[in-house]
Amino acid sequence: MRKMLLMCFTAWACAGMAALPEVSDEAAAALGSAAGVPQRNGFVFIDGKYLPPPYTVTRRGNGIFINRIQVEQPVPWFDSAQERRKKLDDDGDFEVAEEEEKVVLGDELLFGDADGAKQEADAHAIDALFEDIAPAKKKVPEKKPAPAPQPPTDAALSKQQVEELKGRLDAVRKKYETTLGQGDIYFFAQRHRPVNGTYGSAKTLFAVLPAALRSAQSPQDLMARLKQGGVFFLDPETCADLYKNRTSFIQLEERQRQIERDEAVKRAAAARPR
């Protein structure tokens, strides 16, 4: 099996993406689901709305869910539009491949240089998704325009390939579960990619966010107040989402008090003689 699996994906995977599509029945049936263990640490915001713990990260089909709310589809199912390619690397991360020049050879849509199209055919045809699918034969182009290529379907996946895809999706699910257990903070949104910070970043944020939301007059004002408090990792889109949900400062104040109580317990435990 190749080290990289070339996966098609839609434009929503980039910044400015549209709403996440629902997990299809076909994807759910083929990939099944994986249950998570509730995590009482960590911090989650979805479209600027604070979601209190505990957090249960699960996978259904190709979708990742936190407390039954879908937060990511790392790779779309194969009935999606084939507009770009997606690479899946060995550590389970999904990375965007830069779009290359498209070359049409008969019924095949390939990616690569036009002068090297013949050599690139075997490497970039549909069978490049998985090595063990036999390469398609090049067809002689006719004078009429070649038909648009059709995206692959789940029928093209062998049992082994489905299991490999499940394993990589479960690695993404497990990564969220583990990092939340370590106290990480996540800002998920429909319109842009997730923003992530460590527990230290979360403590710094919660020390200033409730008061900033109380007083802010605009998303720009909120961002300025956060920067004054030492918070620099939030982008304008995330600040705009937070501002839309500014009445959540009451929940955030309670969570800040909980953080202070937890820190006091840790300090007391560290001060005890051993």
N, C-alpha and C positions, 0 to 999 in steps of 0.2 A: 504494500500500500504506500502511496506517496506520502512524503512528510507533510505536504500541503494538499488540502482538498480544495479545489476551486469551486466555490459556491456562488450561485446567482443571488442577488438581493436587490431590493427595491430602493427608490430614492429616499424613502423615509428613514433609512439608516444613517443618513448624513444629518448635519446640523440643519434645523428647520424642517424636520420630518413631520409628516401628518400623523394623525392618531394611529395608535397601534391597531392592526387588524385583529379580529377575533381569531382564536385558535380554531382551525377548521376541524370538522369531525374526522376527516381523513388523517390529519396529522396526529390527532389525539388517539385514534385507533392504532396507527402504525407505531407511534413512539411511546404510548402509555403515559404514565405519570410517576412522579417521585415525591414522596412526602418529606417534609422538613421537621426539625425539632425547634420548638419555640425558644427564642432568644430574648432575654430581658434586658440586655445591654444594647447599645447602638441607638441610632437616631434616624428616622425616615421621614422625608417630606415628599409628597406626591403632588405635582402641579402647585407647589407652594403651600399646601395644606399639611400641617403637622399630623403625623400618624403615631399615636402613643404605643409603647411596647405592651405586651410581648410581640415579637415579630416571627412569623412562621413563613419561611421561604420554601415554596413548592414549585414543581414543574408539571405542567400539563401539556402534552404534545411538545411543540416547539416554543411554548410561552413560559416565562418566569413570572411567578406571582408572589406578592408579599401580602399576607392576610387576605387572600382571595382577590387582590387587585393586581391586574397584569401590569408589570413595570418594564418588561423588555421581551422582545423576540429576537434573540441573537442571530438567528438565521430564519428566513421565511420558508414555508413549505414550498414544494416544487411546482405548485400550481400558480405561483406568483409571477408577475411580469418579469421577463428576463432583460433588465435594463442595464445592470452592472454585474460585476463579479464580486464574490466574497471569498476571502482566504481564511482558513481555519488553521491556526498554527499549533505546534506541538504542546504548548502549555495551556491550551484550552481557550485562548483569547481569540476573538473574532476581529480581523483587521480588514480595512477597506483597501482594495487594490485599485491603483490609479487606472482610470479609463484610458484605453489605448485605441489606436485607429482601428476601425472595423473593416474587415475585408470579406466580401461575399464570394464564396466559391460554390456555385450550384445552389443546393439547398442548405449548405452549411454556413453558419455565421461564425467566423473565427476572429481572434484578436491577434494582432501582430503587424509586421511590416509587409507591405504589398509585395515587395521584391522577394521576400522569403516566405510567401504564403504557402508554397508547396511543402516546405520543410516544417512549417508551423502547424499544418493541418492535423497531424496525429496528436500533437501536444495540446492543442487548444480546442479540439472538437468536443462535443458533448461528453464523449467517453473520458475526457480529462478529469471529470468529477471523481471517477473511481477507476483505478488501473485495470480492474478485472473485467470491465465492460469492453467488448470487442470494438475496435475503432471503425467508424463509419467509412464506407468507401466514397471517394470523391466522385461526384457526378459531373458529367460534361455540361457546362452551362448552355442554356438555350438563348436564342436571341431575345425572347421576352424576358422581362425582369424576373429575377428569382423570387419565389415566395418568401414571406417573412418566416424566420425560424420559429419553431414552437418550443416552449420551455419544457424541460424534462418533467416527468410525472413520478409519483411514488412507485409506479410499476417498474421504474428503472433501477430501483434500489434492491439489492439482495438482502437477505437476513443479516449477513455479516456487516453490511454497510449501515443498515438501520441501527444495529447494536453499537457501532462505532459513533454514529451521530448522537445517539442517546447518551453515550458515555461523555461526549464532549459537552453536550447541553447540561448534563448533571454536574460536570465540573464547574460550569458557570454558576449553577444554583448553589453548589457547595461553597464556592468562593464568597458569595453574598452572605450566606449563613455564617461562615467562619468570621468574616470581617465584622459583621454586626455583633457577633459574640465578643469580639475584641473591642467594641465600643466605637466603631467607625460611624460616620454620618453620611447619608446619601440623599441627594436631591434628584428625584426622578421627574420627568416631564414628558408630555406628548410632543412638544414642539422642539426640544433640543436634547442632546445627549446627557446622561447622568453626570452629576457633579459629586465628587467623593472627597471626604476629608477624614483624618484620623481622629481618635478620641481627644487629643490635645486641641485640634482645630474645633471640635464640637464644644469643648469647655470654653474656649475663647469666644465662640459665637454666642453661646447661651448666656454668657456674662453681659452681653450688650444688646442682643436681638430683642428681648421683650420690651425694654425701654425705648429702643429705636423704633419699633413698630407702633408703640403708643404715640410717639411724637412726630413721626415722618409725615410729610405732606405730599410726597410723590415717590415713585420708585427711585428717582435720582437722589432725592433727599435721603431715602433709606440707605442707599448704597454709600453715600457720603458719611452718614452717621456710623455705619458699620466699619468703614475704613478708619474713622477717627478712633474706634475702639480696637483697632488692630486686626480686623477681619478683611483679608484681601483676596480670598479664594473664590468669592461668589461673583459671577458675571452679571451683566445688566438683565439678562433674561430671567435668571433665577431671582434676582431682587424684585423684578416686576411681578413674578408669581407670588412671592412672599407678601408683597404689598397688597395684592388682591385679597389675601387672607389675613390681613393685619389684625383682625379681631381675635385671632388665635393667641395673642400675647398672654392671655390668662393661662392657657394650658402651658405655654412656654415658661411662664414664671414658676409654675408648680414643678415643672421638670428641672428648672434651675435650682430650686430648693432641694430637690431630690439629689441632684449632683453634689451639692454642698454637703448633704448628710452622708452620702456615700464616701466622699473624700475625707470627712471627719472620722468615719469608721476606719478607713485605711490608715490614717495617721495614728489613730489610737492603737491599732493592731501593731503598727511598726514600732511604736514606742514601748510596747510591753517587753519586759526583760525576758530573755530566753534561758 
